[in-house]
């Protein structure tokens, strides 16, 4: 019931959009509770013979309702709050004077002014109204020093009843206001949790989509890579088929020496078939690993081989895609790097993202300078004492200086339309951080870009 009454006074446009709905509910609830409290206090004021206090309470209650209706009709929240708090600041000193000065419940209730301001207007307003409250209290004090304590404007025989009722109503009012605040806070916290969960789910979906997008770019490269071992398998199997026929004839003729020679050839070819079949199997496994969600498990991996494999796959994927370009690739891989402890599934995505971005950048420069530009990609690894370095350098157009600080941010992209999601480098950055490493970017306009990755050295001899 109270919720429906509260929402009645909230402007419809704010209910529809949900903008700051929690603070709107608190604002309306405070004004409603204040008005109801004023109206309920009229009966007590009349009962103890304080007619003037009764009129003040009636005026306060009516003003509170008028502010609510004005707010519902479009009056801004800041102006509505200012009017309400000003009315509060005028009414309470008057009530305090009518009730006997500084010793009255109304004087003590002046502390509510900054508290209410904090609830409905925020910290800055609360500081201002705290100063106003202090100034009003000081004014009451000085007035009482100058003219003495005013005579209470009610029957003193009801003083205990008046004080008890005032304390009780003040406590109940404060409790209800804080309850509304706490319920609103709990509701807002739950809403934030739900939005955070939805955001995490969306992020996971976007990451998976990015992985699948890079997998799509890999398809052509994988097809090219798998074609070679399959050709060897087909060729060696055809040769073995012919050798088996020849072996059969020799065995029928009893030519044991030549038969043994043929068996050795068949065995050699079978080993080649096995080796190339294993190569094809590894390529397919790499593709499947890349398409699945990473387990986060680190394993000993030949770092240089991993880099060679995925640079090659990225290159062939680019060559088989739309608008291929010729690229000279220079692999400068430190032979002192053997196996390192790494999540190969995740790090392969870093290699792909950096290479794909380099190819895109060099393609852009080639289009700007056709016939004059030759694309070059340099891949380096270096085994330092405490760190292992991996660099990807292209000779594309470079990254504009204003963008250098943004390129690792999620969803930042300079690619047109739907060509880029803006997640590739952000995901790569997260993967590198999860390995305890860091990534830095240096770029010069017209000269190219270098991505440098530094990982903790976990090389195993």
Secondary structure, DSSP 8 states (H G I E B T S, - for coil): -HHHHHHHHS-HHHHHH-TTHHHHHHHHHHHHHHHHHHHHHHHHHHHTT-HHHHHHHHHHHHHHHHHHHHHHTT--HHHHHHHHHHHHHHHHHHHHHHTTGGGSHHHHGGGHHHHHHHHHH-HHHHHHHHHHHHHHHHHHHHHHHHH-----SS-GGGHHHHHHHHHHHHHHHHHHHHHHHHHHHHHHHHHHHHHHHHHHHHHHHHHHHHHHHHHHHHHHHHHHHHHHHHHHHHHHHHHHHHHHHHHHHHHHHT-HHHHHHHHHHHHHHHHHHHHHHHHHHHHHHHHHHHHS------EEEEHHHHHHHHHHHHHHHHHHSSS---EEEEEE--TT--EEEE-HHHHHHHHHHHHHHHHHHHHHHHHHTTTT--EEEEEEEEE-SSEEEEEEEE-SS---HHHHTTTTSTT---S-TTS--S-HHHHHHHHHHHTT-EEEEEEETTTEEEEEEEEE---B-
